[in-house]
Amino acid sequence: MEDLDWQFDPIPDYDNHWNAWDGGEQNTPIKESNQTICLDSDEEAGPSKVDESEERSLFLDEYSTPITSTKRRFQSTTRSVSKNAKCSTQVPGNSLSLRRRSYSHCELTPIVKPENRKRKSTEGCLTPAKPVKERVLPKPTRPPKRTFVVNEFFGVYCLINRSNKPRWKNRCYIGKTTDPNRRIEQHNGGMDKGGAKKTHDRGPWDMACIIHGFPNAISTLQFEWAWQNPGKSVTIKGKCLDKKEAKETTFAHNIRIACYLMNCDRWKDLALTFQWLIPKEEIPFPPQVPFPPQMRVAYGLIECGKTAVPIGFDELESLQKCLICGKTIVELRQLGRCLSCRAQHHLICWANGALSTKKQRYLWPVEAKCQKCENANLWGDIIRDQRMFLKTDEAQKVPELQNLLLKKVLKSGM
């Protein structure tokens, strides 16, 4: 017996590859036992034959990768080659041909490649791949978004022209607004910014005074038209207010007309406020026209804003019993609240009690006294406060927070 080395030659043709494997006379059968491949010669082949599918699976494990070295693919344990035996074995799917001239017995064990590959670390060694845990960041907690309700404001103002041109200097303009700060910017910006036609290209203008506290827009428009047309208005017709007096300025003439309008029957019972926006422009009211006692005089600029809709129970309070009749107030529309101590009354009970003290007959009282703190509240202010918390309740989207009274008014700029 003589030991011969293995020889590897490249396979030039792959077309007859399986024909040589299946039907070749010089090919030796292969049998597998415990991952061991036994190659026998024709004379010493074992009695048992291995199925062809098993033979192919051994060599077709990774047929796409060529065999370049016997040490990497096989481990030879014993090799006994005879001179008379000849065998030519072709490995399917690879570019090498395994040949030997003669042998008696040969056992080869394949190196089985693991199914699961290992990831190569940065250090150069093989380490098992670890699952990457995704880091879940906590969601940022944002404060709840507030909803705001525009505060109710109706006013009639008077502008003074500050132009250097003698034709327009010291002229006045009467108008109405729901936001004085926005309206004066529109007048000075011209018609392109929303200003009036009579104030376009005649500025600059200053808003000297404003009368506010009207219950609705209709009453505001009626007062504006009567102030602009004193000779045509039915309320002050026959008082010769369409012409100025001797040595009377245009602005003083307009203030005198406004005082007559505030003393007429249509507006004298309202809770109006005469506010001087520019204190240096203040002039005394005419002595022949008494100023209504319930009306107030204020100074400074007006801050029109919005009221925040409550978002929690800590900003609300439940409805209580009426201080006059002792019954529980069921709905917000029935509520009249004192502006000083926040005491709750039935609106009808409060109005009837205020009207009973007056000898004159009115549809609504001018003022009402609180049963708890005994402070006088103007009826127009009470109704305005009721409209405010009714609007916030309508804008409330949480059903649990509806039909509750707002404790504190939270305001925000426009």
C-alpha positions as CSV (number, residue, x, y, z in Angstrom):
1,M,0.0,0.0,0.0
2,E,1.3,3.4,-0.8
3,D,0.1,6.8,0.4
4,L,-0.5,9.3,-2.4
5,D,-1.2,13.0,-2.1
6,W,-4.4,14.7,-3.3
7,Q,-4.4,16.6,-6.5
8,F,-6.6,19.5,-7.4
9,D,-7.2,20.5,-11.0
10,P,-9.7,23.2,-12.2
11,I,-12.8,21.9,-14.0
12,P,-13.0,23.4,-17.5
13,D,-16.6,22.3,-18.2
14,Y,-19.8,22.4,-16.1
15,D,-22.3,21.1,-18.6
16,N,-21.4,17.4,-18.1
17,H,-21.0,17.9,-14.4
18,W,-24.0,15.8,-13.1
19,N,-23.5,13.2,-15.8
20,A,-20.1,12.5,-14.5
21,W,-21.4,12.4,-11.0
22,D,-24.4,10.2,-11.6
23,G,-23.2,7.8,-14.3
24,G,-19.5,7.8,-14.2
25,E,-17.9,4.4,-13.9
26,Q,-14.8,5.6,-12.0
27,N,-16.8,7.5,-9.3
28,T,-16.9,5.8,-5.9
29,P,-20.0,5.7,-3.8
30,I,-20.0,7.8,-0.7
31,K,-21.6,6.9,2.6
32,E,-22.1,9.1,5.7
33,S,-21.8,8.0,9.3
34,N,-21.7,10.6,12.1
35,Q,-20.6,13.4,9.8
36,T,-17.8,11.2,8.5
37,I,-17.3,10.6,4.7
38,C,-15.8,7.3,3.7
39,L,-14.3,7.0,0.2
40,D,-13.6,3.4,-0.9
41,S,-12.3,1.9,-4.1
42,D,-14.2,-0.2,-6.5
43,E,-12.7,-3.4,-5.0
44,E,-13.2,-2.4,-1.3
45,A,-16.6,-0.6,-1.5
46,G,-19.0,-1.5,1.3
47,P,-22.1,-3.5,0.8
48,S,-24.5,-0.7,1.7
49,K,-25.0,2.1,-0.8
50,V,-25.9,5.7,0.1
51,D,-28.7,7.5,-1.6
52,E,-27.8,9.9,-4.3
53,S,-29.7,12.8,-2.6
54,E,-27.6,12.3,0.6
55,E,-24.4,12.3,-1.5
56,R,-25.3,15.5,-3.2
57,S,-26.3,17.3,0.0
58,L,-22.9,16.7,1.5
59,F,-21.1,18.4,-1.3
60,L,-23.8,21.0,-2.1
61,D,-23.9,22.6,1.3
62,E,-22.4,25.8,0.0
63,Y,-21.7,25.0,-3.6
64,S,-21.5,28.7,-4.5
65,T,-18.2,29.1,-2.6
66,P,-15.2,27.4,-4.4
67,I,-12.9,25.1,-2.4
68,T,-9.4,26.5,-2.3
69,S,-7.8,24.3,0.2
70,T,-8.3,20.8,1.5
71,K,-7.4,21.9,5.0
72,R,-10.3,24.4,5.1
73,R,-12.9,21.9,3.7
74,F,-11.8,18.5,4.9
75,Q,-9.8,16.9,7.7
76,S,-8.0,13.8,6.5
77,T,-7.6,11.1,9.2
78,T,-6.3,8.1,7.4
79,R,-5.4,7.6,3.8
80,S,-4.4,4.3,2.3
81,V,-4.1,4.3,-1.4
82,S,-3.5,1.3,-3.6
83,K,-1.7,1.3,-6.9
84,N,-4.4,-0.5,-8.8
85,A,-7.4,1.6,-7.7
86,K,-8.3,4.7,-9.6
87,C,-11.1,7.3,-8.8
88,S,-12.0,10.7,-10.1
89,T,-14.5,12.6,-7.9
90,Q,-15.9,16.0,-9.0
91,V,-17.3,18.2,-6.3
92,P,-20.6,19.7,-7.6
93,G,-20.9,23.4,-7.7
94,N,-17.2,24.1,-7.2
95,S,-14.4,24.8,-9.6
96,L,-12.1,22.1,-8.4
97,S,-11.7,18.4,-9.3
98,L,-10.6,15.9,-6.7
99,R,-8.6,13.0,-8.2
100,R,-6.6,10.1,-6.8
101,R,-4.9,7.3,-8.6
102,S,-5.2,4.4,-6.1
103,Y,-6.2,4.0,-2.5
104,S,-7.5,1.4,-0.1
105,H,-9.4,3.4,2.5
106,C,-10.0,7.1,3.2
107,E,-12.1,8.8,5.8
108,L,-12.9,12.5,5.5
109,T,-14.8,14.6,7.9
110,P,-16.3,17.9,6.7
111,I,-16.1,21.1,8.6
112,V,-19.7,22.0,9.2
113,K,-20.4,25.7,8.9
114,P,-22.7,27.1,11.7
115,E,-26.1,28.2,10.6
116,N,-26.1,31.4,12.7
117,R,-23.4,33.8,11.8
118,K,-21.6,35.8,14.4
119,R,-21.1,39.5,14.2
120,K,-17.5,40.7,14.1
121,S,-16.8,43.2,16.8
122,T,-14.5,46.2,16.4
123,E,-11.8,44.4,18.4
124,G,-11.4,41.7,15.7
125,C,-12.8,38.8,17.6
126,L,-16.1,36.9,17.0
127,T,-18.8,37.9,19.4
128,P,-22.4,36.9,19.3
129,A,-24.8,39.6,18.1
130,K,-26.8,41.2,20.9
131,P,-30.3,42.5,20.3
132,V,-30.4,46.2,20.3
133,K,-32.9,47.6,22.8
134,E,-34.8,50.6,21.5
135,R,-34.8,53.5,23.8
136,V,-38.3,54.8,24.4
137,L,-38.3,58.4,25.3
138,P,-41.1,59.7,27.5
139,K,-43.6,61.8,25.7
140,P,-43.4,65.5,26.6
141,T,-46.4,66.6,28.7
142,R,-47.8,69.8,27.3
143,P,-50.0,72.0,29.2
144,P,-53.6,72.0,28.0
145,K,-54.3,74.6,25.3
146,R,-56.6,77.4,26.6
147,T,-59.5,78.8,24.7
148,F,-60.3,82.5,25.0
149,V,-63.5,84.4,24.6
150,V,-63.4,88.0,23.3
151,N,-64.6,90.5,25.9
152,E,-67.7,92.5,25.1
153,F,-67.0,96.1,24.3
154,F,-69.1,98.7,22.5
155,G,-67.9,102.3,22.3
156,V,-68.3,105.6,20.4
157,Y,-65.2,107.8,20.0
158,C,-64.1,111.2,18.9
159,L,-60.9,111.9,16.8
160,I,-59.0,115.1,16.6
161,N,-56.9,116.0,13.5
162,R,-53.3,116.8,14.1
163,S,-52.4,117.8,10.6
164,N,-50.4,121.0,9.9
165,K,-52.7,121.9,7.0
166,P,-55.1,124.7,8.0
167,R,-57.9,123.0,6.1
168,W,-57.9,119.9,8.2
169,K,-56.3,121.0,11.5
170,N,-58.4,120.5,14.7
171,R,-61.2,118.8,12.8
172,C,-63.1,116.0,14.5
173,Y,-64.5,112.6,13.4
174,I,-67.1,110.5,15.2
175,G,-67.1,106.7,14.9
176,K,-67.8,103.4,16.8
177,T,-65.6,100.5,17.6
178,T,-65.2,97.3,19.5
179,D,-61.4,97.8,19.9
180,P,-60.1,101.4,20.2
181,N,-56.4,100.5,19.9
182,R,-56.9,98.7,16.6
183,R,-59.3,101.3,15.2
184,I,-56.9,104.3,15.7
185,E,-54.2,102.4,13.8
186,Q,-56.6,101.8,10.9
187,H,-57.5,105.5,10.7
188,N,-53.9,106.6,10.6
189,G,-53.1,103.8,8.0
190,G,-55.7,105.0,5.5
191,M,-58.3,103.0,3.6
192,D,-55.8,100.3,2.7
193,K,-55.6,99.4,6.4
194,G,-59.3,99.6,7.1
195,G,-59.7,103.3,7.9
196,A,-62.7,105.5,7.0
197,K,-63.0,107.5,3.8
198,K,-63.2,110.8,5.6
199,T,-60.0,110.2,7.5
200,H,-58.0,108.9,4.5
201,D,-54.9,111.1,3.7
202,R,-55.9,113.7,6.3
203,G,-54.0,112.5,9.3
204,P,-52.5,112.0,11.7
205,W,-55.4,111.5,14.1
206,D,-55.7,111.2,17.9
207,M,-58.5,109.5,19.8
208,A,-59.3,112.0,22.5
209,C,-62.3,110.4,24.3
210,I,-64.6,107.5,24.1
211,I,-68.0,106.7,25.6
212,H,-68.5,102.9,26.2
213,G,-70.7,100.6,28.2
214,F,-73.5,100.2,25.7
215,P,-75.5,97.0,26.0
216,N,-75.4,96.0,22.3
217,A,-74.3,97.1,18.8
218,I,-77.7,98.6,17.9
219,S,-77.6,101.0,20.8
220,T,-74.1,102.0,19.9
221,L,-75.0,102.7,16.3
222,Q,-77.9,104.8,17.4
223,F,-75.7,106.9,19.6
224,E,-73.1,107.3,16.9
225,W,-75.6,108.5,14.3
226,A,-77.2,111.0,16.7
227,W,-73.7,112.3,17.6
228,Q,-72.8,112.8,13.9
229,N,-76.2,114.3,13.0
230,P,-77.5,116.3,16.0
231,G,-79.9,118.4,13.8
232,K,-81.6,115.4,12.4
233,S,-81.8,113.2,15.6
234,V,-85.3,112.9,17.1
235,T,-83.9,112.6,20.6
236,I,-82.2,116.1,20.7
237,K,-84.1,117.8,17.9
238,G,-85.0,121.4,18.6
239,K,-82.1,122.2,20.9
240,C,-80.1,124.0,18.2
241,L,-77.0,121.7,18.6
242,D,-76.2,121.7,14.9
243,K,-74.3,125.0,15.1
244,K,-71.4,126.0,17.2
245,E,-71.5,128.8,19.8
246,A,-69.3,131.9,19.7
247,K,-65.6,131.1,20.4
248,E,-66.4,127.4,20.7
249,T,-64.0,124.9,19.1
250,T,-65.1,121.9,17.1
251,F,-64.0,119.5,19.8
252,A,-65.9,121.5,22.6
253,H,-69.0,121.5,20.4
254,N,-68.9,117.7,20.0
255,I,-68.5,117.2,23.8
256,R,-71.6,119.4,24.4
257,I,-73.6,117.3,22.0
258,A,-72.4,114.1,23.7
259,C,-73.6,115.4,27.1
260,Y,-77.0,116.1,25.7
261,L,-77.2,112.7,24.3
262,M,-76.2,111.0,27.5
263,N,-79.0,112.9,29.3
264,C,-81.8,112.0,27.0
265,D,-84.3,109.3,27.9
266,R,-82.9,106.6,25.6
267,W,-79.4,106.4,27.2
268,K,-79.6,108.2,30.6
269,D,-80.3,105.0,32.5
270,L,-77.5,103.0,31.0
271,A,-74.2,102.3,32.8
272,L,-72.1,104.3,30.5
273,T,-68.5,105.5,31.0
274,F,-67.0,108.7,29.6
275,Q,-63.3,108.1,29.3
276,W,-60.6,110.6,28.5
277,L,-58.0,108.8,26.5
278,I,-55.7,111.9,26.3
279,P,-56.1,113.6,29.7
280,K,-54.6,116.9,28.4
281,E,-57.5,117.2,26.1
282,E,-60.0,117.2,29.0
283,I,-62.4,120.1,29.0
284,P,-65.2,120.9,31.5
285,F,-68.6,119.7,30.7
286,P,-71.2,122.4,29.9
287,P,-73.0,123.6,33.1
288,Q,-76.4,123.7,31.4
289,V,-76.3,120.0,30.9
290,P,-75.9,118.0,34.2
291,F,-73.9,114.9,34.0
292,P,-76.0,111.7,34.8
293,P,-75.2,110.5,38.3
294,Q,-74.8,106.8,37.5
295,M,-72.4,107.5,34.7
296,R,-68.7,107.4,35.5
297,V,-65.7,109.4,34.2
298,A,-62.4,107.6,33.6
299,Y,-58.9,108.4,32.4
300,G,-56.2,106.6,30.5
301,L,-56.1,104.0,27.7
302,I,-58.5,101.1,27.3
303,E,-57.1,97.5,27.3
304,C,-59.5,95.3,25.4
305,G,-58.6,91.6,25.8
306,K,-60.0,88.1,26.0
307,T,-61.2,86.0,28.9
308,A,-59.8,82.5,29.3
309,V,-62.1,79.5,29.4
310,P,-61.5,77.5,32.6
311,I,-59.8,74.1,32.2
312,G,-60.1,72.8,35.8
313,F,-62.5,72.6,38.7
314,D,-60.1,74.8,40.8
315,E,-61.1,77.8,38.5
316,L,-64.9,77.2,38.9
317,E,-67.5,77.2,41.7
318,S,-70.9,75.6,41.9
319,L,-74.2,77.4,41.9
320,Q,-75.5,78.3,45.3
321,K,-78.8,79.4,46.9
322,C,-80.2,82.8,46.2
323,L,-79.7,85.3,49.0
324,I,-83.2,86.8,48.5
325,C,-85.5,83.8,48.1
326,G,-83.3,81.0,49.5
327,K,-83.9,78.7,46.5
328,T,-81.1,77.0,44.6
329,I,-80.0,78.6,41.3
330,V,-80.4,75.9,38.7
331,E,-79.0,77.5,35.5
332,L,-76.5,80.2,34.8
333,R,-79.0,82.3,32.9
334,Q,-80.9,82.8,36.2
335,L,-77.8,84.1,38.0
336,G,-77.0,87.6,38.9
337,R,-73.6,88.0,40.7
338,C,-72.4,90.8,42.9
339,L,-69.2,92.4,41.4
340,S,-67.7,93.0,44.8
341,C,-68.3,89.9,47.0
342,R,-69.4,87.4,44.3
343,A,-72.7,86.8,46.1
344,Q,-75.2,84.9,44.0
345,H,-78.8,86.1,43.5
346,H,-81.7,85.2,41.2
347,L,-81.7,87.9,38.5
348,I,-85.4,88.3,38.7
349,C,-85.4,88.5,42.5
350,W,-82.6,91.0,42.5
351,A,-84.4,93.2,39.9
352,N,-87.7,93.1,41.6
353,G,-86.1,94.1,44.9
354,A,-84.3,97.0,43.3
355,L,-87.4,98.3,41.5
356,S,-89.5,98.1,44.6
357,T,-87.4,100.8,46.3
358,K,-88.0,103.3,43.4
359,K,-91.2,105.2,42.9
360,Q,-90.8,105.4,39.2
361,R,-91.7,102.5,37.0
362,Y,-88.9,101.0,34.9
363,L,-88.4,97.8,32.9
364,W,-85.0,97.3,34.6
365,P,-83.3,99.0,37.5
366,V,-80.5,101.4,37.1
367,E,-78.6,99.9,40.0
368,A,-79.1,97.1,42.6
369,K,-77.8,96.7,46.1
370,C,-76.2,93.4,47.2
371,Q,-77.9,91.6,50.1
372,K,-74.6,90.5,51.5
373,C,-72.1,93.4,51.2
374,E,-74.7,96.1,50.6
375,N,-72.7,97.6,47.7
376,A,-74.5,99.2,44.8
377,N,-73.9,97.5,41.4
378,L,-75.0,99.2,38.2
379,W,-77.4,97.0,36.3
380,G,-75.5,97.3,33.1
381,D,-72.4,95.9,34.8
382,I,-74.3,93.0,36.2
383,I,-75.7,92.0,32.8
384,R,-72.3,92.4,31.2
385,D,-70.8,90.1,33.8
386,Q,-73.6,87.5,33.2
387,R,-72.9,87.6,29.4
388,M,-69.2,87.0,30.0
389,F,-69.6,83.8,32.1
390,L,-72.4,82.6,29.7
391,K,-70.0,82.9,26.7
392,T,-67.3,81.0,28.6
393,D,-69.7,78.3,29.4
394,E,-70.8,78.0,25.8
395,A,-67.1,77.7,24.8
396,Q,-66.5,75.0,27.3
397,K,-65.8,71.7,25.6
398,V,-65.6,69.5,28.8
399,P,-69.1,68.4,29.8
400,E,-68.2,68.1,33.5
401,L,-67.1,71.7,33.6
402,Q,-70.3,73.1,32.1
403,N,-73.0,75.0,34.1
404,L,-70.4,76.1,36.6
405,L,-69.5,79.6,37.6
406,L,-66.2,81.2,36.9
407,K,-64.3,82.2,40.0
408,K,-61.7,84.6,38.7
409,V,-61.6,86.3,35.3
410,L,-58.4,85.4,33.5
411,K,-57.6,87.9,30.8
412,S,-55.2,87.9,27.9
413,G,-54.2,90.6,25.4
414,M,-55.8,90.8,22.0
